[in-house]
Amino acid sequence: MPNSTLVLVARVFLALLFIAGGYGKLAGGPAGFAGYLGSLGFPAPLLFAWATIAVELIGGIFVLVGFQTRLAAYALAAFCVASAVVAHFDFADQNQMTQFLKNLGLAGGFLLLAATGPGTLSVDGRRR
C-alpha cells in the first residue's frame, strides 16, 4: 500500500496545475482561449473553451480532495494526451515539444493515481 501522505502530496501537485490553468482561463475571459482554439481549427471554439475550463477546474478539484479520484484521473489523463496531440504536436518548436512531453508525463501521473487510488487522506478514503 502506498504511503498516503506521499499520495496526498502527489494529488496536490497534479491538481494545482489544472486548477490554476482552469481558473486562469476563466478569469482571463474564455473568449481569449476560444480564439486560440479557433486558430487551431476547432469548431465551436467557445464551447470547447468552456469544456476545457470545466475539465480543468472540476477534475483538478476532484483530484485535490480525492473525490471520485480514479474517474477524475482517467479523465485528466485522456485530456492530457488529447491536448498534447491537438495543441502541442509541433516538434520543430522546442517549446511545443516540451509541452507535448509534459502532457504525456502528466497523463502517466494520472494513470498511476488511477491505478493506486487516492490514499486514505481523501474523500474516497474516508468513505470506505
N, C-alpha and C positions, 0 to 999 in steps of 0.2 A: 504494500500500500504506500503510495507517495506521501511525502511529508505535506500535511495540509497547509502549513504556513508558507511553504515554497509554492504550492499550487495557488494560494491566495495572491502572493506577490506576482506570479506569472499572469494570473487573471487581471490584476490591476494594470500591469504593464501593457497587456494586449488591449484592454478596454480603453485606456486613456487615449490612445491614438485615434480610435474610432469615435469616441465621444467628442473629443476636441475637433476632429475633422467634420463631423456632422453639425456640431454647434457653429463652427466657423462658416460653413456653407449657409446655414440658416441665418446667422447674424449678418453676414455679408450680403444677403439677399440671394435667394435661389436663382434669380434671373441671370446673374453673372455666371454661375456654374452652368446654367442651362445654355448660355452662349457658347461655353467651351464644349459642351456635349454636342451642340449643333454643329460646331466646327469639325467634330469627329464623324458627322453624318448620322447622328441619332435622329430617328423620327420622334416627334413629340418630346423635344429635349426638356421642357419644363416638367413634364410628367416624370421623366427619368431622374431629373434633379431632385424632385420631392421624394421619389422612391429611394434614391441613394441616401438622402438625409435621414429618412426613416430607418433604413437598414443600419446605417452607421450609429445613430443615436440609440435606437431600441436594442439592436444587437449588442452594442457596447455596454449599455446599462445592464442588460441581462447577464452578460459575461462578468461584469464587475461585481454584481451582487450574488452571482451564482444561481440564477433562476432559469429553469429550462436550459441549462448550460450546454448540454450535448446538442440540442437542436440549434441553439444560437451559434455554437461553434461550427457546426456543419454549414449553416447558412453563411457565416462570415468567411469560412474557408472558400466556399463557392464564389462568393462576392470578390474575394481577393484574386482568385485565379481569373475570373471573368474580367475584372478591371485591369489586370496585368496584360491580358491578351488584347483587350479592346483599346486601352488607352496608353499602354507603355511598350508596345511591340515595335520599337524603333531602335535596333541595336547599333545603328550608325551614330546615335546620340548617347554619349556615355551616361548622362543623367537619366534618360529613359530606360537604359539597360539596368541601371542601379535600381530604379523604381520597380521595374519588372521583377528583378530578383528579390527585392524587399517584399513585394506582394507574395511571391511564392514562399518565402521564408515565413511570413505571417500565416499563410494557409497551412504550412506544416505545423506551426504552433497551435493553430486552432484544431487541426486534426488530432494532434496529441492530446489536447484538452478534451476533445470529444471521446477519445479512447480511454483516458484515465478518469474522467469525471471531475467535478468541481472541488472535491475535497470536503471535509466536514465543516469548514468555515465558510458556509454558503447557505443560501436559502434551500437549495436542493438537499444539502447535507442535513439540515435541521428537520426537513420534512420526512426523512427516512426513519 
